[in-house]
Amino acid sequence: IDLILFEEILGQVAGAFYVRPSIGYWFLKDQLVAQLDIVYSVAAEPVSTNGNSAHLGVEFDLTLRYQTKDHFVGMLQYGYLIPLSGFEDLPIPGRHRDLSQPQTLQAFLGVVF
């Protein structure tokens, strides 16, 4: 779904829904693509959040992916989350506690078969 909110902070998609529009552009046909995903997340029940608000966050995820003709893949992903009012007074044990600038940079190497 995303790189930060559901993946790292909440750990799952439960009691929430999201809207995720995407736009991508192929720089090299079938080899190099850039994609931007915008994820807006909302809690199904506002009382289930610490801030007593349904609005969880807006996340921007940028992916740059390169695939060779031999089916090797390299991917670089950057995610930036803007936490909204549902995360006020957030004490989640064992999870990220500082939500002042939640962001991530991830690299991936793989083979497609």
Backbone as JSON, one array per atom type, in Angstrom:
{
  "sequence": "IDLILFEEILGQVAGAFYVRPSIGYWFLKDQLVAQLDIVYSVAAEPVSTNGNSAHLGVEFDLTLRYQTKDHFVGMLQYGYLIPLSGFEDLPIPGRHRDLSQPQTLQAFLGVVF",
  "N": [[0.83, -1.18, 0.0], [1.8, 1.32, 0.95], [4.85, 3.04, 1.95], [5.44, 3.91, 4.53], [3.27, 4.61, 6.53], [1.21, 2.41, 6.8], [2.95, 0.28, 6.5], [5.24, 0.62, 8.23], [4.5, 2.11, 10.6], [1.8, 1.5, 11.52], [1.68, -1.21, 10.88], [-0.19, -2.83, 9.63], [-3.12, -2.95, 7.49], [-5.94, -2.12, 8.89], [-9.14, -1.4, 9.98], [-9.24, 0.92, 8.52], [-9.27, 2.97, 5.56], [-8.15, 3.88, 2.26], [-7.07, 6.14, -0.34], [-5.38, 5.97, -3.37], [-3.97, 7.44, -5.76], [-1.92, 7.23, -8.73], [0.89, 8.11, -10.77], [2.92, 7.58, -13.57], [5.96, 7.39, -15.54], [7.57, 6.21, -18.39], [10.9, 6.24, -19.03], [12.79, 4.84, -20.53], [11.74, 2.52, -22.81], [10.06, -0.19, -21.44], [12.11, -0.5, -19.55], [13.19, 1.61, -17.78], [11.45, 3.3, -15.34], [9.65, 5.87, -13.69], [7.67, 6.53, -10.88], [5.02, 8.06, -9.11], [3.22, 7.85, -6.18], [0.41, 8.84, -4.37], [-0.86, 8.65, -1.23], [-3.72, 8.81, 0.61], [-4.92, 8.4, 3.78], [-7.49, 7.17, 5.91], [-9.14, 6.64, 8.97], [-11.58, 4.18, 9.75], [-13.26, 4.44, 11.96], [-13.29, 7.26, 13.85], [-12.9, 7.32, 16.65], [-11.12, 5.3, 17.14], [-8.58, 6.22, 16.89], [-5.71, 7.93, 18.3], [-5.86, 10.69, 18.27], [-8.55, 11.11, 18.06], [-9.67, 11.55, 15.56], [-10.52, 11.03, 12.16], [-8.69, 11.4, 10.12], [-5.72, 10.19, 9.02], [-3.24, 10.4, 7.5], [-1.22, 11.79, 4.81], [0.68, 10.48, 2.28], [3.58, 10.55, 0.27], [5.02, 8.71, -2.19], [7.79, 7.93, -4.04], [9.07, 6.18, -6.75], [11.77, 4.77, -8.47], [12.54, 2.69, -11.01], [14.46, 0.18, -12.56], [14.79, -2.2, -15.09], [16.54, -4.82, -16.53], [17.09, -6.43, -19.76], [17.65, -9.0, -19.16], [16.09, -9.61, -17.04], [16.83, -8.67, -14.51], [16.33, -6.54, -11.71], [16.44, -3.27, -10.4], [15.62, -1.06, -7.83], [14.74, 2.05, -6.44], [13.3, 3.66, -3.76], [11.53, 6.34, -2.3], [9.88, 7.65, 0.46], [7.59, 9.91, 1.97], [5.83, 11.03, 4.71], [3.03, 12.87, 5.76], [1.76, 13.31, 8.75], [-1.54, 13.42, 10.0], [-4.32, 14.75, 11.95], [-5.23, 12.44, 13.31], [-3.09, 11.28, 14.54], [-2.29, 12.61, 16.84], [-0.76, 12.88, 20.04], [0.67, 10.32, 20.15], [1.45, 7.36, 21.45], [2.9, 4.6, 20.57], [3.9, 1.52, 21.46], [7.03, 0.02, 20.76], [7.08, 0.91, 18.16], [7.66, 3.52, 15.69], [8.12, 6.62, 17.26], [8.65, 9.29, 16.96], [7.15, 11.42, 14.96], [7.72, 13.7, 13.57], [9.12, 14.17, 11.17], [8.55, 11.92, 9.25], [10.1, 9.76, 7.09], [11.46, 7.71, 4.46], [14.05, 5.88, 2.78], [14.61, 3.48, 0.44], [16.28, 0.69, -1.02], [16.28, -1.78, -3.58], [17.1, -4.89, -4.97], [16.65, -7.38, -7.41], [15.36, -10.35, -9.12], [13.3, -11.0, -11.82], [11.05, -13.55, -12.52]],
  "CA": [[0.0, 0.0, 0.0], [2.66, 2.5, 1.08], [6.17, 2.74, 2.5], [5.63, 4.33, 5.92], [2.14, 4.57, 7.47], [0.72, 1.06, 7.08], [4.07, -0.66, 6.53], [6.15, 0.8, 9.36], [3.92, 2.66, 11.83], [0.66, 0.72, 11.98], [1.98, -2.63, 10.72], [-1.22, -3.52, 8.85], [-4.29, -2.15, 7.11], [-7.08, -2.61, 9.65], [-9.96, -0.3, 10.48], [-8.92, 2.13, 7.76], [-9.32, 2.88, 4.11], [-7.2, 4.81, 1.65], [-7.16, 6.47, -1.76], [-3.99, 5.93, -3.83], [-3.73, 7.72, -7.18], [-0.53, 7.08, -9.15], [1.27, 8.57, -12.1], [4.23, 7.04, -13.91], [6.49, 7.75, -16.84], [8.64, 5.34, -18.88], [11.99, 6.96, -19.67], [13.27, 3.88, -21.52], [10.63, 1.58, -22.97], [10.13, -1.46, -20.71], [13.31, -0.64, -18.74], [13.32, 2.61, -16.72], [10.18, 3.95, -15.05], [9.5, 6.65, -12.47], [6.26, 6.5, -10.48], [4.66, 8.79, -7.9], [1.97, 7.43, -5.55], [-0.05, 9.69, -3.27], [-1.77, 7.82, -0.44], [-4.46, 9.51, 1.66], [-5.45, 7.35, 4.64], [-8.54, 7.59, 6.82], [-9.62, 5.6, 9.89], [-13.01, 3.9, 9.6], [-13.9, 4.99, 13.15], [-12.4, 8.26, 14.45], [-12.6, 7.04, 18.06], [-10.06, 4.31, 17.22], [-7.28, 6.9, 16.78], [-5.32, 8.68, 19.5], [-6.29, 12.07, 18.14], [-10.01, 11.12, 17.93], [-9.95, 12.12, 14.24], [-10.42, 10.0, 11.12], [-7.64, 11.7, 9.16], [-4.46, 9.6, 9.46], [-2.07, 11.02, 6.89], [-0.99, 11.84, 3.36], [2.04, 10.0, 2.02], [4.08, 10.67, -1.09], [6.0, 7.66, -2.44], [8.41, 8.06, -5.35], [9.79, 4.96, -7.11], [12.55, 4.75, -9.7], [12.76, 1.26, -11.22], [15.16, -0.17, -13.79], [14.79, -3.64, -15.34], [17.33, -5.17, -17.7], [16.46, -7.43, -20.62], [17.92, -10.3, -18.53], [15.12, -9.69, -15.95], [17.32, -8.15, -13.24], [15.6, -5.32, -11.36], [16.94, -2.41, -9.35], [14.57, -0.11, -7.51], [15.0, 3.0, -5.38], [12.02, 4.22, -3.33], [11.56, 7.37, -1.26], [8.56, 7.93, 0.98], [7.47, 11.02, 2.93], [4.49, 11.01, 5.31], [2.53, 14.03, 6.51], [0.76, 12.82, 9.69], [-2.66, 14.35, 10.24], [-4.83, 14.87, 13.31], [-5.45, 11.14, 13.95], [-1.86, 10.85, 15.23], [-1.92, 13.45, 17.98], [-0.48, 12.12, 21.26], [0.85, 8.96, 19.65], [2.38, 6.45, 22.1], [2.78, 3.23, 20.08], [5.06, 0.78, 21.96], [7.75, -0.76, 19.78], [6.98, 1.52, 16.83], [8.22, 4.87, 15.6], [7.43, 7.56, 18.13], [8.87, 10.64, 16.47], [6.49, 11.6, 13.67], [7.92, 15.08, 13.11], [9.55, 14.12, 9.77], [8.64, 10.51, 8.87], [10.49, 9.52, 5.71], [12.26, 6.51, 4.27], [14.72, 5.66, 1.51], [14.81, 2.03, 0.37], [16.84, 0.17, -2.27], [15.86, -3.16, -3.82], [17.66, -5.6, -6.11], [15.96, -8.65, -7.55], [15.26, -11.01, -10.41], [11.92, -11.3, -12.19], [10.94, -14.82, -13.26]],
  "C": [[0.88, 1.25, 0.0], [4.0, 2.08, 1.68], [6.28, 3.03, 3.99], [4.42, 4.02, 6.81], [1.69, 3.15, 7.79], [1.86, 0.06, 7.23], [4.89, -0.57, 7.81], [5.48, 1.22, 10.67], [2.78, 1.79, 12.36], [0.88, -0.79, 11.85], [0.96, -3.41, 9.92], [-2.3, -2.53, 8.44], [-5.48, -2.77, 7.83], [-7.84, -1.42, 10.19], [-9.69, 1.01, 9.76], [-9.17, 1.9, 6.29], [-8.46, 3.99, 3.54], [-7.57, 5.04, 0.18], [-5.72, 6.61, -2.23], [-3.88, 6.19, -5.33], [-2.23, 7.63, -7.49], [-0.33, 7.69, -10.53], [2.69, 8.04, -12.36], [4.65, 7.48, -15.3], [7.64, 6.81, -17.19], [9.68, 6.18, -19.58], [12.62, 6.12, -20.78], [12.21, 2.79, -21.62], [10.93, 0.23, -22.32], [11.4, -1.62, -19.88], [13.35, 0.33, -17.56], [12.01, 3.36, -16.54], [10.29, 4.72, -13.73], [8.01, 6.7, -12.14], [6.08, 7.27, -9.18], [3.29, 8.3, -7.44], [1.66, 8.41, -4.44], [-1.11, 8.89, -2.52], [-2.39, 8.67, 0.66], [-5.19, 8.46, 2.48], [-6.4, 7.91, 5.68], [-8.95, 6.4, 7.69], [-11.12, 5.42, 9.69], [-13.82, 4.47, 10.76], [-12.95, 5.99, 13.8], [-12.02, 7.96, 15.9], [-11.5, 5.99, 18.22], [-8.66, 4.92, 17.1], [-6.98, 7.65, 18.08], [-5.8, 10.11, 19.46], [-7.79, 12.22, 18.01], [-10.42, 11.8, 16.63], [-9.73, 11.03, 13.19], [-9.21, 10.21, 10.21], [-6.28, 11.22, 9.67], [-3.25, 10.27, 8.83], [-2.12, 11.02, 5.38], [0.47, 11.46, 3.14], [2.36, 10.13, 0.54], [5.19, 9.64, -1.26], [6.49, 7.77, -3.88], [9.26, 6.82, -5.6], [10.51, 5.17, -8.43], [12.97, 3.3, -9.89], [13.42, 1.02, -12.57], [15.19, -1.68, -13.92], [15.56, -3.91, -16.62], [16.57, -6.18, -18.55], [16.69, -8.84, -20.09], [17.02, -10.52, -17.32], [15.69, -9.37, -14.56], [16.66, -6.8, -12.98], [16.34, -4.59, -10.24], [15.89, -1.33, -9.1], [15.01, 0.76, -6.34], [13.68, 3.67, -5.04], [12.24, 5.23, -2.21], [10.13, 7.64, -0.83], [8.6, 9.05, 2.01], [6.01, 11.07, 3.4], [4.22, 12.33, 6.01], [1.46, 13.5, 7.45], [-0.31, 13.88, 9.93], [-3.18, 14.19, 11.66], [-5.11, 13.55, 14.02], [-4.25, 10.65, 14.73], [-1.41, 11.79, 16.33], [-1.75, 12.57, 19.21], [-0.31, 10.64, 20.97], [1.87, 8.15, 20.45], [2.17, 5.02, 21.6], [4.02, 2.46, 20.53], [5.7, -0.04, 20.84], [7.7, -0.21, 18.37], [7.62, 2.89, 16.85], [7.43, 5.81, 16.49], [7.57, 8.98, 17.66], [8.28, 10.76, 15.07], [6.66, 13.02, 13.15], [8.32, 15.12, 11.64], [9.65, 12.66, 9.32], [8.94, 10.35, 7.38], [11.36, 8.29, 5.65], [12.89, 6.52, 2.88], [15.09, 4.19, 1.47], [15.38, 1.67, -1.0], [16.49, -1.31, -2.36], [16.56, -3.68, -5.06], [16.98, -6.94, -6.2], [16.0, -9.19, -8.96], [13.79, -11.33, -10.64], [11.9, -12.62, -12.97], [9.51, -15.28, -13.29]]
}
